[in-house]
Amino acid sequence: MRKKNTRSPFLVLALALAASALLSVAVGSVFIPLPTLWDVVTSALRGATSTLDVNGVYLKIISDLRLPRMLMLTMVGAALAGSGAAYQGLFRNPLADPFLIGVSSGAGLGAVLAMLARSPYTRGGLLSVPLAAFCGALLTVLIVTLLARVGKTVPTTNLILAGVAVSSFTSAVTSALMIHSTGELRRALVWLMGGAIMTGWSPILAVLPYMLIALAGLVLIGHPLNVLQFGEEQALQLGIRVQRARWITIALATLSTAAAVAFAGIIGFVGLVVPHIIRLLWGTDYRRLIPLSMLGGASLLLLTDVAARSLIAPQEIPVGIITALLGAPFFLWVLKLAKAQNYW
């Protein structure tokens, strides 16, 4: 029997991510042709000045704006897709997306509470907002799980209904806090629509520890999630500490979602769409599914951001609106398959 090549999907998605990253840095209100981009970057790495950018305008745009934005979106896309795959494996439910089950809204409420206490752009704010978002997201996922659980199972209908109810409540509280705050309402609304992506290198340095811990941990929990698909009793017989594995998965997936929401706003459906596409193309082994979902999620969010900056340029559409337009029809399709009980 011929051994299946496991490298090709990683290679394909790595190349897709590299192409998406180049496009993200090149496209904007000032378009930078790829040859010029290459010359500017390589010249800067050599400590020289590019002949195509004598005044340093392109270099400043790349280093101060485009590159940190691209890195932030890469981490956010990887976090949302990776956490979506982990939630789906944990609940054994094809619709367990951070946005749909209310985790993103809970993280948003926690982040808004921290923002009202201090500016998110100060050093203290950059550290406190993700922590507050994590607490809000963790509390939300626990409440949704308790409301949806029937015995030892979490039915799809219960999960979605509980997620919608809790998400509506947290969104209402968040809106009330913003209306009565003294800050700028428009900025907060744009943040809730997934359009307040923090740029600059300070947010990158602030979010990096959270992302490294969460993403590395999610990659390592693939084997326990594979075993959990056979049920708790079978997992116990195979030596998996079920409760420990569940709590670790919840903590890591919630941390990655909270960090993404705190620094990029509420962006929906990435955690639903990407893992399903990866599952259809390359199977359900979570040791591969989670890292492949991270690569795919990063690429998808970068391409979505390029579309958001280009469709009505020079104005910019919030990224969350684009992902919702793409994700809502996909959600209905997945829901139809889940009802037929022939997809999961």
Residue frames relative to the residue before (quaternion, step in Angstrom):
aa qw qx qy qz dx dy dz
M 1.0000 0.0000 0.0000 0.0000 0.00 0.00 0.00
R 0.4282 -0.7237 0.4838 0.2425 3.54 -0.81 0.99
K 0.4271 -0.7111 0.5005 0.2477 3.56 -0.84 1.02
K 0.4579 -0.7004 0.4864 0.2513 3.53 -0.91 1.02
N 0.4162 -0.7061 0.5187 0.2433 3.57 -0.92 0.92
T 0.1768 -0.8196 0.5402 0.0724 3.58 -0.51 1.21
R 0.5898 0.5988 -0.3752 0.3909 3.59 1.22 -0.19
S 0.5916 0.6385 -0.3731 0.3210 3.58 0.98 -0.76
P 0.6685 0.4772 -0.3506 0.4500 3.67 0.81 -0.71
F 0.6347 0.5139 -0.3369 0.4686 3.60 1.03 -0.70
L 0.6489 0.5115 -0.3160 0.4662 3.57 1.01 -0.81
V 0.6492 0.5220 -0.3157 0.4544 3.58 0.93 -0.91
L 0.7243 0.4329 -0.2576 0.4707 3.58 0.80 -0.97
A 0.5996 0.5404 -0.3664 0.4629 3.61 1.11 -0.54
L 0.6544 0.4908 -0.3088 0.4853 3.59 1.00 -0.80
A 0.6314 0.5245 -0.3293 0.4667 3.60 1.05 -0.77
L 0.6525 0.5063 -0.3132 0.4689 3.58 1.01 -0.80
A 0.6430 0.5195 -0.3260 0.4586 3.59 0.97 -0.82
A 0.6608 0.4952 -0.3036 0.4754 3.60 0.98 -0.87
S 0.6492 0.5135 -0.3145 0.4647 3.60 0.99 -0.82
A 0.6456 0.5223 -0.3198 0.4562 3.57 1.01 -0.80
L 0.6398 0.5134 -0.3230 0.4720 3.60 0.98 -0.81
L 0.6589 0.5049 -0.3047 0.4670 3.56 0.95 -0.90
S 0.6443 0.5355 -0.3204 0.4421 3.58 0.98 -0.82
V 0.6880 0.4638 -0.2811 0.4822 3.58 1.00 -0.80
A 0.6971 0.4981 -0.2809 0.4325 3.59 1.02 -0.73
V 0.7428 0.4233 -0.2203 0.4696 3.58 0.96 -0.89
G 0.3535 0.7015 -0.5687 0.2440 3.51 -1.08 0.87
S 0.7663 -0.3112 0.2451 0.5058 3.56 -1.23 -0.35
V 0.7255 0.2164 -0.1621 0.6329 3.56 1.27 -0.52
F 0.2466 -0.7891 0.5466 0.1335 3.58 -0.39 1.21
I 0.1623 -0.7752 0.6067 0.0682 3.57 -0.93 0.97
P 0.3669 -0.7365 0.5157 0.2388 3.65 -0.42 1.11
L 0.6138 -0.6002 0.3703 0.3548 3.56 -1.04 0.78
P 0.6407 0.4995 -0.3608 0.4581 3.68 0.89 -0.68
T 0.6484 0.5042 -0.3165 0.4746 3.57 1.02 -0.78
L 0.6251 0.5420 -0.3249 0.4581 3.57 1.01 -0.86
W 0.6620 0.5094 -0.2980 0.4620 3.55 0.90 -0.94
D 0.6808 0.4931 -0.2912 0.4566 3.58 0.88 -0.94
V 0.6535 0.5154 -0.3171 0.4546 3.59 0.96 -0.84
V 0.6889 0.4834 -0.2859 0.4583 3.58 0.87 -0.96
T 0.6873 0.4738 -0.2960 0.4642 3.60 0.81 -0.93
S 0.6319 0.5195 -0.3355 0.4671 3.59 1.04 -0.69
A 0.6509 0.5117 -0.3158 0.4634 3.58 0.98 -0.82
L 0.6444 0.5195 -0.3229 0.4589 3.59 1.03 -0.75
R 0.6796 0.4583 -0.2811 0.4990 3.58 1.17 -0.60
G 0.4893 -0.6637 0.4298 0.3679 3.57 1.27 -0.20
A 0.5724 0.5774 -0.3787 0.4423 3.57 1.22 0.40
T 0.4716 -0.6405 0.5253 0.3024 3.54 -1.37 0.14
S 0.4462 -0.6994 0.4911 0.2656 3.56 -0.85 0.98
T 0.4804 -0.6659 0.4930 0.2877 3.54 -1.03 0.80
L 0.6568 0.4933 -0.2973 0.4866 3.58 1.27 -0.39
D 0.7601 0.2476 -0.1417 0.5838 3.59 1.31 -0.10
V 0.0277 -0.8573 0.5141 -0.0062 3.53 0.72 1.12
N 0.7232 0.4391 -0.2471 0.4722 3.60 0.97 -0.83
G 0.4727 -0.7126 0.4147 0.3110 3.59 1.24 -0.11
V 0.3541 0.7581 -0.4870 0.2503 3.60 1.23 0.30
Y 0.6711 0.4953 -0.2984 0.4640 3.57 0.85 -0.96
L 0.6497 0.5285 -0.3188 0.4438 3.57 0.94 -0.88
K 0.6566 0.5039 -0.3114 0.4669 3.58 0.97 -0.80
I 0.6382 0.5162 -0.3271 0.4682 3.59 1.00 -0.82
I 0.6801 0.4938 -0.2917 0.4566 3.58 0.91 -0.93
S 0.7541 0.4297 -0.2330 0.4387 3.58 0.70 -1.08
D 0.7545 0.4058 -0.2210 0.4661 3.59 0.96 -0.80
L 0.8014 0.2872 -0.1288 0.5086 3.60 1.06 -0.71
R 0.7853 0.3948 -0.2195 0.4234 3.56 0.39 -1.24
L 0.6940 0.4939 -0.3019 0.4281 3.60 0.79 -0.94
P 0.6896 0.4431 -0.3187 0.4759 3.67 0.78 -0.79
R 0.6171 0.5307 -0.3552 0.4597 3.61 1.07 -0.63
M 0.6464 0.5199 -0.3170 0.4598 3.57 0.97 -0.85
L 0.6671 0.4967 -0.3026 0.4655 3.59 0.94 -0.85
M 0.6378 0.5226 -0.3266 0.4620 3.58 1.01 -0.80
L 0.6787 0.4833 -0.2908 0.4704 3.60 0.88 -0.92
T 0.6054 0.5524 -0.3530 0.4513 3.59 1.05 -0.68
M 0.6931 0.4622 -0.2789 0.4777 3.57 0.87 -0.93
V 0.6535 0.5138 -0.3209 0.4539 3.60 0.96 -0.82
G 0.6609 0.5025 -0.3079 0.4647 3.60 0.91 -0.87
A 0.6525 0.5017 -0.3110 0.4752 3.58 0.98 -0.84
A 0.6588 0.5198 -0.3109 0.4462 3.59 0.97 -0.85
L 0.6883 0.4840 -0.2928 0.4542 3.59 0.85 -0.93
A 0.6886 0.4671 -0.2896 0.4730 3.60 0.90 -0.87
G 0.6586 0.5096 -0.3132 0.4566 3.58 0.97 -0.81
S 0.6675 0.4806 -0.3049 0.4801 3.58 0.96 -0.81
G 0.6118 0.5477 -0.3493 0.4513 3.60 1.06 -0.68
A 0.6577 0.4956 -0.3049 0.4784 3.58 0.94 -0.88
A 0.6610 0.5078 -0.3124 0.4557 3.60 0.97 -0.82
Y 0.6484 0.5068 -0.3212 0.4685 3.60 0.94 -0.83
Q 0.6495 0.5163 -0.3239 0.4547 3.59 0.95 -0.83
G 0.6749 0.4772 -0.2979 0.4775 3.58 0.99 -0.76
L 0.6482 0.5343 -0.3209 0.4375 3.56 0.99 -0.82
F 0.7633 0.3510 -0.1854 0.5097 3.58 0.87 -0.99
R 0.2967 -0.7570 0.5104 0.2800 3.59 1.32 -0.25
N 0.5199 0.6156 -0.3750 0.4584 3.50 1.03 0.94
P 0.4002 -0.7622 0.4556 0.2266 3.63 -0.60 1.09
L 0.7140 0.4474 -0.2545 0.4747 3.61 1.20 -0.27
A 0.4529 0.6992 -0.4442 0.3296 3.59 1.26 0.23
D 0.1390 0.7854 -0.5752 0.1817 3.54 0.28 1.35
P 0.5865 -0.6007 0.3931 0.3750 3.66 -0.95 0.72
F 0.6633 0.4986 -0.3043 0.4678 3.59 1.05 -0.71
L 0.7129 0.4825 -0.2681 0.4325 3.58 0.84 -0.98
I 0.7410 0.3910 -0.2398 0.4904 3.59 0.99 -0.71
G 0.6374 -0.6136 0.3008 0.3560 3.58 1.23 0.43
V 0.4326 0.7125 -0.4675 0.2945 3.61 1.22 -0.03
S 0.6486 0.5217 -0.3201 0.4524 3.59 0.96 -0.83
S 0.6572 0.5054 -0.3127 0.4634 3.60 0.97 -0.82
G 0.6369 0.5192 -0.3212 0.4709 3.57 1.05 -0.77
A 0.6409 0.5033 -0.3138 0.4873 3.56 1.03 -0.80
G 0.6306 0.5422 -0.3283 0.4479 3.56 1.05 -0.76
L 0.6468 0.5096 -0.3214 0.4676 3.57 0.98 -0.82
G 0.6560 0.5032 -0.3155 0.4657 3.58 0.92 -0.83
A 0.6591 0.5086 -0.3105 0.4588 3.58 0.98 -0.84
V 0.6479 0.5151 -0.3232 0.4588 3.59 0.96 -0.83
L 0.6246 0.5335 -0.3392 0.4585 3.60 0.99 -0.78
A 0.6697 0.4794 -0.2989 0.4820 3.58 0.98 -0.82
M 0.6392 0.5332 -0.3254 0.4486 3.59 1.03 -0.77
L 0.6480 0.5135 -0.3244 0.4595 3.58 1.03 -0.73
A 0.6500 0.5186 -0.3164 0.4566 3.57 1.14 -0.61
R 0.7907 -0.0905 0.0774 0.6005 3.58 1.07 -0.73
S 0.6309 -0.5531 0.3810 0.3885 3.57 -1.18 0.51
P 0.4465 -0.7046 0.4785 0.2743 3.60 -0.89 0.90
Y 0.6612 0.5278 -0.3104 0.4335 3.60 1.21 -0.32
T 0.5415 0.5675 -0.4227 0.4540 3.60 1.27 0.05
R 0.6667 -0.5029 0.3488 0.4254 3.55 -1.24 0.32
G 0.6590 0.5031 -0.3081 0.4666 3.57 0.97 -0.84
G 0.6464 0.5281 -0.3159 0.4511 3.57 1.04 -0.78
L 0.6455 0.5305 -0.3185 0.4478 3.55 1.00 -0.84
L 0.6943 0.4463 -0.2762 0.4925 3.59 1.13 -0.53
S 0.7190 0.4694 -0.2634 0.4396 3.59 0.96 -0.84
V 0.6068 0.5883 -0.3647 0.3907 3.60 1.01 -0.72
P 0.6802 0.4595 -0.3257 0.4691 3.69 0.78 -0.78
L 0.6347 0.5258 -0.3433 0.4505 3.61 0.99 -0.71
A 0.6596 0.4883 -0.3043 0.4836 3.58 0.98 -0.85
A 0.6339 0.5227 -0.3287 0.4657 3.59 1.03 -0.76
F 0.6344 0.5307 -0.3254 0.4582 3.58 1.02 -0.78
C 0.6546 0.5062 -0.3142 0.4653 3.59 0.93 -0.87
G 0.6639 0.5005 -0.3014 0.4668 3.59 0.96 -0.87
A 0.6723 0.4944 -0.2947 0.4656 3.58 0.96 -0.86
L 0.6536 0.5139 -0.3170 0.4563 3.59 0.95 -0.84
L 0.6470 0.5077 -0.3178 0.4719 3.59 0.95 -0.83
T 0.6522 0.5291 -0.3111 0.4448 3.58 0.99 -0.84
V 0.6889 0.4757 -0.2995 0.4577 3.60 0.81 -0.94
L 0.6244 0.5247 -0.3442 0.4651 3.59 1.08 -0.61
I 0.6578 0.5032 -0.3088 0.4677 3.59 0.94 -0.88
V 0.6635 0.5058 -0.3072 0.4578 3.59 0.89 -0.93
T 0.6546 0.5166 -0.3143 0.4537 3.58 0.95 -0.86
L 0.6628 0.5040 -0.3031 0.4635 3.58 0.94 -0.89
L 0.6732 0.4954 -0.2972 0.4616 3.58 0.98 -0.84
A 0.7416 0.4420 -0.2298 0.4493 3.59 0.97 -0.84
R 0.5824 0.6337 -0.3753 0.3441 3.59 1.10 -0.60
V 0.0482 -0.7472 0.6625 0.0216 3.54 -1.09 0.86
G 0.7977 -0.0673 -0.0014 0.5992 3.56 -0.18 1.27
K 0.7637 -0.2986 0.2503 0.5148 3.56 -0.66 -1.15
T 0.6515 0.4994 -0.3115 0.4787 3.59 1.26 0.14
V 0.2401 -0.7299 0.6195 0.1607 3.53 -1.32 0.42
P 0.2325 -0.8134 0.5148 0.1390 3.62 0.05 1.25
T 0.6286 -0.5716 0.3826 0.3630 3.55 -1.14 0.72
T 0.6774 0.5015 -0.3038 0.4443 3.58 0.80 -1.01
N 0.6621 0.5077 -0.3064 0.4583 3.58 0.90 -0.89
L 0.6531 0.5286 -0.3170 0.4399 3.56 0.95 -0.90
I 0.6875 0.4755 -0.2890 0.4667 3.57 0.87 -0.93
L 0.6597 0.5095 -0.3145 0.4541 3.60 0.92 -0.87
A 0.6626 0.4876 -0.3030 0.4810 3.57 0.95 -0.86
G 0.6502 0.5221 -0.3147 0.4535 3.56 0.99 -0.81
V 0.6534 0.5064 -0.3121 0.4682 3.57 0.97 -0.85
A 0.6641 0.5132 -0.3079 0.4481 3.58 0.93 -0.89
V 0.6963 0.4571 -0.2763 0.4795 3.58 0.83 -0.97
S 0.6350 0.5308 -0.3253 0.4575 3.58 1.03 -0.78
S 0.6420 0.5185 -0.3220 0.4640 3.59 0.98 -0.80
F 0.6598 0.5124 -0.3079 0.4553 3.56 0.97 -0.88
T 0.6965 0.4638 -0.2827 0.4689 3.60 0.83 -0.98
S 0.6299 0.5252 -0.3363 0.4629 3.61 1.05 -0.70
A 0.6395 0.5217 -0.3226 0.4634 3.59 1.04 -0.79
V 0.6533 0.4991 -0.3120 0.4762 3.57 0.96 -0.85
T 0.6380 0.5285 -0.3207 0.4590 3.57 0.99 -0.85
S 0.6634 0.5024 -0.3052 0.4629 3.59 0.92 -0.90
A 0.6439 0.5194 -0.3222 0.4603 3.58 0.98 -0.83
L 0.6501 0.5122 -0.3195 0.4613 3.59 0.97 -0.81
M 0.6693 0.4999 -0.3077 0.4555 3.58 0.96 -0.83
I 0.6444 0.5335 -0.3307 0.4369 3.59 0.95 -0.83
H 0.7537 0.3872 -0.2035 0.4906 3.56 0.96 -0.86
S 0.5253 0.6197 -0.4289 0.3951 3.59 1.24 0.11
T 0.5013 -0.6583 0.4775 0.2956 3.55 -1.27 0.37
G 0.5378 0.6407 -0.4005 0.3740 3.58 1.26 -0.13
E 0.6824 -0.4761 0.3635 0.4191 3.52 -1.36 -0.05
L 0.3839 -0.7602 0.4800 0.2104 3.59 -0.51 1.22
R 0.6386 0.5537 -0.3426 0.4103 3.59 0.92 -0.85
R 0.6451 0.5199 -0.3294 0.4528 3.60 0.95 -0.82
A 0.6576 0.5084 -0.3088 0.4623 3.58 0.99 -0.84
L 0.6480 0.5156 -0.3190 0.4610 3.58 0.99 -0.80
V 0.6402 0.5101 -0.3194 0.4774 3.56 1.00 -0.81
W 0.6213 0.5385 -0.3349 0.4602 3.57 1.05 -0.74
L 0.6693 0.4991 -0.3054 0.4579 3.59 0.94 -0.85
M 0.6847 0.4629 -0.2846 0.4858 3.60 1.15 -0.52
G 0.5604 -0.6263 0.3859 0.3805 3.57 1.24 0.18
G 0.5785 0.6098 -0.3724 0.3935 3.57 1.09 0.59
A 0.6104 0.5501 -0.3568 0.4444 3.58 1.23 0.19
I 0.0908 0.8197 -0.5556 0.1055 3.56 0.74 1.07
M 0.3663 -0.7435 0.5176 0.2124 3.57 -0.59 1.15
T 0.1422 -0.7952 0.5870 0.0540 3.54 -0.88 0.97
G 0.5766 0.5463 -0.4491 0.4092 3.53 -1.27 0.35
W 0.5997 -0.6130 0.3945 0.3300 3.53 -1.26 0.35
S 0.5566 0.6150 -0.4006 0.3892 3.63 1.13 -0.45
P 0.6686 0.4709 -0.3189 0.4791 3.67 0.85 -0.79
I 0.6044 0.5547 -0.3585 0.4455 3.60 1.06 -0.69
L 0.6875 0.4712 -0.2812 0.4757 3.57 0.89 -0.95
A 0.6549 0.5225 -0.3164 0.4450 3.59 1.07 -0.70
V 0.7325 0.4256 -0.2440 0.4720 3.61 0.92 -0.87
L 0.5240 0.6922 -0.3986 0.2956 3.58 1.14 -0.57
P 0.6680 0.4900 -0.3460 0.4404 3.69 0.77 -0.79
Y 0.6443 0.5184 -0.3246 0.4591 3.59 0.97 -0.85
M 0.6886 0.4933 -0.2828 0.4500 3.56 0.88 -0.98
L 0.6459 0.5268 -0.3318 0.4418 3.59 0.92 -0.84
I 0.6669 0.4931 -0.3027 0.4696 3.58 0.91 -0.90
A 0.7110 0.4760 -0.2708 0.4410 3.57 0.79 -1.06
L 0.7143 0.4593 -0.2766 0.4499 3.60 0.75 -0.99
A 0.6419 0.5030 -0.3320 0.4740 3.59 0.98 -0.78
G 0.6581 0.5125 -0.3129 0.4542 3.58 0.96 -0.81
L 0.6469 0.5251 -0.3210 0.4503 3.58 0.98 -0.83
V 0.6272 0.5299 -0.3404 0.4581 3.60 1.03 -0.72
L 0.7137 0.4862 -0.2553 0.4348 3.58 1.01 -0.82
I 0.6689 0.5143 -0.3159 0.4338 3.63 1.17 -0.30
G 0.3282 0.7833 -0.4791 0.2219 3.58 1.23 0.23
H 0.6743 0.5035 -0.3095 0.4428 3.61 0.88 -0.90
P 0.6650 0.4808 -0.3344 0.4634 3.68 0.78 -0.81
L 0.6436 0.5133 -0.3301 0.4619 3.60 0.99 -0.74
N 0.6070 0.5446 -0.3536 0.4582 3.59 1.05 -0.69
V 0.6901 0.4761 -0.2810 0.4671 3.58 0.88 -0.94
L 0.6371 0.5503 -0.3314 0.4259 3.60 1.01 -0.77
Q 0.5561 0.6159 -0.3977 0.3915 3.61 1.18 -0.38
F 0.6595 0.5073 -0.3026 0.4649 3.60 1.23 -0.42
G 0.6372 -0.5173 0.3322 0.4648 3.58 1.29 -0.07
E 0.6484 -0.5595 0.3579 0.3720 3.55 -1.21 0.54
E 0.6637 0.5175 -0.3230 0.4328 3.60 0.87 -0.89
Q 0.6642 0.4914 -0.3002 0.4767 3.56 0.94 -0.87
A 0.6372 0.5300 -0.3265 0.4544 3.57 1.02 -0.79
L 0.6400 0.5191 -0.3221 0.4662 3.59 1.01 -0.79
Q 0.6546 0.5154 -0.3085 0.4590 3.57 0.99 -0.82
L 0.7007 0.4446 -0.2576 0.4950 3.57 1.16 -0.62
G 0.6328 -0.6014 0.3104 0.3762 3.58 1.24 0.30
I 0.4958 0.6425 -0.4434 0.3805 3.58 1.20 0.30
R 0.3288 -0.7056 0.5918 0.2093 3.57 -0.94 0.91
V 0.3139 -0.8282 0.4302 0.1747 3.51 0.11 1.37
Q 0.7025 0.4667 -0.2892 0.4529 3.59 0.70 -1.02
R 0.6380 0.5192 -0.3255 0.4663 3.56 1.01 -0.78
A 0.6598 0.5065 -0.3060 0.4631 3.56 0.94 -0.90
R 0.6364 0.5308 -0.3269 0.4544 3.59 1.01 -0.79
W 0.6996 0.4729 -0.2858 0.4530 3.57 0.80 -0.97
I 0.6335 0.5181 -0.3354 0.4666 3.58 1.01 -0.75
T 0.6518 0.5110 -0.3143 0.4640 3.59 0.96 -0.86
I 0.6525 0.5071 -0.3134 0.4679 3.58 0.91 -0.88
A 0.6674 0.5096 -0.3078 0.4474 3.59 0.89 -0.92
L 0.6996 0.4729 -0.2804 0.4564 3.59 0.85 -0.94
A 0.6732 0.4850 -0.2985 0.4716 3.60 0.91 -0.91
T 0.6623 0.4978 -0.3055 0.4693 3.58 1.01 -0.78
L 0.6358 0.5285 -0.3297 0.4557 3.58 1.00 -0.77
S 0.6700 0.4879 -0.3070 0.4678 3.60 0.91 -0.86
T 0.6452 0.5077 -0.3214 0.4718 3.59 1.00 -0.78
A 0.6641 0.5162 -0.3055 0.4463 3.58 0.91 -0.92
A 0.6533 0.5058 -0.3173 0.4656 3.59 0.94 -0.83
A 0.6431 0.5217 -0.3184 0.4614 3.58 1.01 -0.82
V 0.6812 0.4852 -0.2895 0.4656 3.59 0.89 -0.94
A 0.6543 0.5423 -0.3217 0.4176 3.59 0.92 -0.88
F 0.7934 0.3227 -0.1580 0.4914 3.59 0.96 -0.78
A 0.7872 0.2788 -0.1651 0.5248 3.62 1.20 -0.17
G 0.5380 -0.6086 0.4242 0.4002 3.61 1.19 -0.10
I 0.6468 -0.5241 0.3926 0.3908 3.55 -1.34 -0.06
I 0.0164 0.7897 -0.6075 0.0836 3.56 -0.47 1.28
G 0.1933 -0.8480 0.4895 0.0626 3.54 -0.41 1.23
F 0.8332 0.3443 -0.2308 0.3660 3.48 -1.51 0.23
V 0.4788 0.6479 -0.4700 0.3607 3.65 1.15 -0.11
G 0.6934 0.4827 -0.2680 0.4629 3.57 1.00 -0.86
L 0.6445 0.4823 -0.3257 0.4960 3.58 1.25 -0.15
V 0.7178 0.4839 -0.2643 0.4252 3.56 0.75 -1.10
V 0.7216 0.4882 -0.2793 0.4037 3.57 0.66 -1.12
P 0.6835 0.4746 -0.3321 0.4442 3.68 0.71 -0.84
H 0.6357 0.5278 -0.3394 0.4495 3.60 1.05 -0.68
I 0.6470 0.5035 -0.3244 0.4719 3.58 0.95 -0.80
I 0.6499 0.5075 -0.3121 0.4719 3.58 0.97 -0.88
R 0.6496 0.5254 -0.3141 0.4508 3.59 0.96 -0.86
L 0.6635 0.5037 -0.3038 0.4623 3.58 0.97 -0.83
L 0.7267 0.4510 -0.2450 0.4566 3.57 0.99 -0.84
W 0.8557 0.1492 -0.0058 0.4954 3.58 0.83 -0.98
G 0.6917 -0.5364 0.2858 0.3901 3.59 1.11 0.45
T 0.5659 -0.6561 0.4335 0.2479 3.50 -1.41 0.20
D 0.3905 0.7051 -0.5009 0.3154 3.61 1.19 0.32
Y 0.3511 -0.7877 0.4680 0.1927 3.59 -0.38 1.23
R 0.5364 0.6009 -0.4150 0.4231 3.60 1.19 -0.25
R 0.7273 0.3339 -0.2113 0.5611 3.58 1.23 -0.51
L 0.6162 0.5983 -0.3457 0.3779 3.55 1.01 -0.83
I 0.6907 0.4879 -0.3004 0.4412 3.60 0.84 -0.91
P 0.7067 0.4250 -0.3063 0.4756 3.68 0.71 -0.84
L 0.6273 0.5174 -0.3477 0.4668 3.60 1.05 -0.65
S 0.6243 0.5279 -0.3353 0.4681 3.59 1.05 -0.72
M 0.6233 0.5393 -0.3411 0.4520 3.59 1.02 -0.72
L 0.6631 0.4880 -0.3045 0.4790 3.58 0.91 -0.88
G 0.6806 0.4875 -0.2889 0.4644 3.58 0.93 -0.90
G 0.6491 0.5226 -0.3186 0.4517 3.58 1.00 -0.80
A 0.6360 0.5201 -0.3241 0.4690 3.57 1.01 -0.79
S 0.6664 0.4987 -0.3022 0.4647 3.59 0.93 -0.89
L 0.6579 0.5204 -0.3127 0.4456 3.57 0.92 -0.92
L 0.6957 0.4705 -0.2957 0.4551 3.59 0.86 -0.90
L 0.6144 0.5316 -0.3539 0.4633 3.60 1.05 -0.63
L 0.6749 0.4806 -0.2942 0.4765 3.59 0.92 -0.89
T 0.6279 0.5297 -0.3292 0.4656 3.58 1.05 -0.76
D 0.6491 0.5131 -0.3122 0.4667 3.57 1.01 -0.79
V 0.6149 0.5296 -0.3454 0.4713 3.58 1.04 -0.72
A 0.6517 0.5004 -0.3093 0.4788 3.59 0.98 -0.84
A 0.6541 0.5276 -0.3144 0.4416 3.59 0.96 -0.86
R 0.7045 0.4454 -0.2634 0.4857 3.59 1.10 -0.66
S 0.7326 0.4652 -0.2263 0.4424 3.57 1.19 -0.48
L 0.5991 0.6317 -0.3704 0.3239 3.61 0.99 -0.76
I 0.8060 0.0828 -0.0361 0.5850 3.61 0.89 -0.86
A 0.0922 0.8320 -0.5385 0.0967 3.57 1.06 0.80
P 0.5433 -0.1258 -0.8289 -0.0439 1.59 -2.13 1.36
Q 0.5037 0.6253 -0.4535 0.3868 3.62 1.20 0.06
E 0.3024 -0.7634 0.5516 0.1469 3.55 -1.21 0.55
I 0.3161 -0.7329 0.5748 0.1807 3.57 -0.91 0.97
P 0.5142 -0.6227 0.4737 0.3514 3.63 -0.94 0.73
V 0.5447 -0.6522 0.4211 0.3172 3.56 -0.88 0.97
G 0.6215 0.5760 -0.3419 0.4062 3.58 1.03 -0.76
I 0.6081 0.5434 -0.3574 0.4552 3.60 1.12 -0.58
I 0.6573 0.5061 -0.3108 0.4640 3.59 0.95 -0.87
T 0.6805 0.4798 -0.3039 0.4631 3.60 0.87 -0.88
A 0.6265 0.5245 -0.3448 0.4620 3.61 1.09 -0.62
L 0.6436 0.5178 -0.3214 0.4631 3.60 1.00 -0.80
L 0.6903 0.4464 -0.2752 0.4984 3.58 1.07 -0.68
G 0.7362 0.4821 -0.2373 0.4115 3.56 0.93 -0.93
A 0.6040 0.5945 -0.3707 0.3800 3.61 1.01 -0.70
P 0.6758 0.4521 -0.3199 0.4863 3.67 0.82 -0.79
F 0.6234 0.5347 -0.3405 0.4577 3.59 1.06 -0.71
F 0.6231 0.5449 -0.3291 0.4546 3.58 1.04 -0.78
L 0.6574 0.5049 -0.3125 0.4638 3.60 0.94 -0.85
W 0.6394 0.5219 -0.3198 0.4654 3.56 1.04 -0.76
V 0.6625 0.4912 -0.3004 0.4792 3.59 0.94 -0.88
L 0.6279 0.5367 -0.3354 0.4530 3.59 1.02 -0.78
K 0.6348 0.5221 -0.3236 0.4687 3.58 1.01 -0.76
L 0.6673 0.4903 -0.3013 0.4728 3.57 0.96 -0.85
A 0.6415 0.5308 -0.3254 0.4481 3.57 1.01 -0.81
K 0.6354 0.5231 -0.3266 0.4648 3.58 1.05 -0.73
A 0.6608 0.5059 -0.2999 0.4664 3.57 1.07 -0.72
Q 0.3020 -0.8037 0.4646 0.2168 3.60 1.36 -0.26
N 0.5998 0.5510 -0.3904 0.4293 3.53 0.97 0.77
Y 0.5993 0.5878 -0.3565 0.4102 3.57 1.23 0.32
W 0.7196 0.4603 -0.2609 0.4497 3.57 0.90 -0.87
